[in-house]
Amino acid sequence: MNSSNGANGIIGTGNASGPAIVMMSTSSHNAAGFGVIADGPQTTIQVGGSSITGNINGVGVSNGGVLESYRTNQINGNSNDGIAALTPIELH
């Protein structure tokens, strides 16, 4: 669980040879920024079973980051949910 931070809740910044960041978590009521953000051209965050609510911005990407969703998340109640930033992926 990640909540009540002064800025972003969860920020992923990967490197060129690293794997995707896989996350199942809660990110809520962060004062500024995003509940979850993938930042950087080599960053891929995969979210599943996550609750992201009460943030200024729910989810987002920047600088070429990728945010993938297993479509099992609850993302609502943010000033801007940002769900357009999500790339759907299939459960295996």
C-alpha positions as CSV (number, residue, x, y, z in Angstrom):
1,M,0.0,0.0,0.0
2,N,1.2,3.5,-0.9
3,S,-0.8,6.4,0.4
4,S,-0.7,10.0,1.5
5,N,2.6,11.0,-0.1
6,G,3.5,14.6,-0.9
7,A,4.0,13.8,-4.6
8,N,3.7,10.6,-6.7
9,G,2.6,7.4,-5.1
10,I,4.4,4.8,-7.1
11,I,6.9,5.8,-9.8
12,G,8.8,3.3,-11.9
13,T,12.0,4.2,-13.7
14,G,13.6,1.2,-15.5
15,N,16.8,0.6,-17.3
16,A,17.6,-0.7,-20.8
17,S,18.3,-4.3,-19.7
18,G,15.8,-4.6,-16.8
19,P,12.6,-6.6,-16.8
20,A,9.1,-5.1,-16.6
21,I,8.0,-3.9,-13.1
22,V,5.0,-6.0,-12.1
23,M,2.8,-4.5,-9.5
24,M,-0.3,-5.5,-7.4
25,S,-0.8,-2.7,-4.9
26,T,-2.9,0.1,-3.6
27,S,-2.0,3.7,-4.3
28,S,-4.3,6.4,-2.8
29,H,-4.6,9.9,-1.6
30,N,-1.2,11.2,-2.9
31,A,-1.1,15.0,-2.7
32,A,0.4,15.7,-6.2
33,G,1.5,13.8,-9.2
34,F,0.2,10.3,-9.9
35,G,-1.0,7.3,-8.1
36,V,1.2,5.2,-10.5
37,I,3.4,6.5,-13.3
38,A,5.8,4.8,-15.7
39,D,8.6,7.3,-16.5
40,G,11.3,6.7,-19.1
41,P,11.7,4.9,-22.4
42,Q,12.9,1.6,-20.9
43,T,10.1,1.5,-18.2
44,T,7.2,-0.9,-18.4
45,I,4.9,-1.3,-15.4
46,Q,2.3,-4.0,-15.5
47,V,-0.6,-3.5,-13.0
48,G,-3.1,-6.1,-11.9
49,G,-5.5,-6.4,-9.0
50,S,-4.6,-2.8,-8.0
51,S,-6.7,0.0,-6.4
52,I,-5.8,3.5,-7.4
53,T,-8.1,6.1,-6.0
54,G,-8.2,9.6,-4.5
55,N,-5.1,10.9,-6.3
56,I,-4.7,14.1,-8.3
57,N,-3.9,11.9,-11.3
58,G,-4.6,8.1,-11.2
59,V,-2.2,6.6,-13.7
60,G,0.1,8.0,-16.4
61,V,3.1,7.6,-18.5
62,S,5.9,10.1,-19.4
63,N,9.1,10.1,-21.4
64,G,8.2,7.0,-23.3
65,G,7.2,4.8,-20.4
66,V,4.6,2.1,-20.8
67,L,1.8,1.2,-18.4
68,E,0.1,-2.2,-19.1
69,S,-3.1,-3.4,-17.4
70,Y,-4.4,-6.9,-16.8
71,R,-7.9,-5.2,-16.6
72,T,-8.3,-6.3,-13.0
73,N,-7.8,-2.9,-11.4
74,Q,-10.1,-0.4,-9.7
75,I,-9.1,3.0,-10.9
76,N,-11.6,5.7,-10.0
77,G,-12.2,8.6,-7.7
78,N,-9.1,10.5,-8.9
79,S,-9.3,14.1,-10.1
80,N,-8.1,12.6,-13.5
81,D,-8.2,8.8,-13.7
82,G,-5.8,8.7,-16.7
83,I,-7.0,5.3,-17.9
84,A,-6.3,6.3,-21.5
85,A,-2.6,5.8,-20.6
86,L,-3.2,2.0,-20.0
87,T,-2.3,-0.6,-22.6
88,P,-4.5,-3.7,-22.1
89,I,-2.7,-7.1,-21.8
90,E,-4.1,-10.6,-21.3
91,L,-4.0,-12.7,-18.2
92,H,-2.0,-15.9,-18.7
